[in-house]
């Protein structure tokens, strides 16, 4: 097959994510210490991909996650519905005081020379309580799921979440679904979950069950313990160091068929250069690069994954799939929030080298 994957042609769900749902408080360019008001964005590294694939790309998608019965839970569930994602919830009762809670992410937007600042309140997070046995995978996969996805953020939440990811991956593979994992290495989360050695041991076990891996050089080095190459890239957009590391990744995990990532050179908070690369079955593919005027950078990588996976799910060539991921990720940085506001027509036009000329 052109993309190395044996994707089942049909299924009740094209795509299913397993991960934590969170809400992000965004005071815009005002730092939190001076903020008076915030926008609320519903997010989650794994959920974002499912939301993008449903809302922009028109696929049937689902999310398996924790849900809490309090007003923030209702807000999050409403946004999940609005994005067209089918929920599979393990429900928790909130005690009215301490939780369990849906996690809060605090993230200002920065501006110019001032970088964005991100911090969390994941105290007593419901998703961290998720464990093997919480989802009836047999029923979920009964009518066919074509692609199953999870990520490193969810894996870092507790001792039980990696075991649940493994259970989901095994059920997915038994049901004939393609599996993907976004390394999404977050130093702050792993630091309180056992440190670097534990992170690598945990992630390696999961990646043994994965077909498609998403992660940049830092993710590969820190998440999988792959040594970085001796030769430094000439720029952040130079894919040579990434490709040098792939051989080592596949040597350790021969089950992996595709590895992909975005390339981002940050000139200032609002000016980035943007590219993407993929390795598929021994062949390397490199996207165009473009300069971005960034409105909100959060979710750009998930935007890339969604476009890239859409291409693969719809039988596009590796080159076309990479273009769609690159284009959708770029567009996503022009919207507020973590999930897409793009139309498929916009993505396809930009993927073909479209411009920002006004559409009359």
KADATA-V459275 format. One record per run of one state. SS is the DSSP state (H for helix, E for strand, - for the rest). FROM is the first residue (numbers start at 1). TO is the last residue. Records with the same first field share a line. If there is no record, write none. Layout:
# KADATA-V459275
SS->FROM-TO, FROM-TO
This chain:
# KADATA-V459275
-->1-12, 14-14, 19-21, 27-31, 35-38, 44-44, 56-60, 69-70, 83-84, 93-100, 102-103, 108-110, 112-113, 115-117, 122-124, 130-136, 143-144, 146-146, 156-160, 175-177, 183-186, 192-194, 208-211, 215-216, 225-239, 253-257, 269-270, 281-282, 287-289, 294-299, 314-317, 333-343, 352-360
E->13-13, 15-18, 22-26, 39-43, 61-68, 85-92, 101-101, 104-107, 111-111, 114-114, 118-121, 125-125, 145-145, 147-151, 178-182, 212-214, 258-268, 271-280, 283-286, 290-293
H->32-34, 45-55, 71-82, 126-129, 137-142, 152-155, 161-174, 187-191, 195-207, 217-224, 240-252, 300-313, 318-332, 344-351
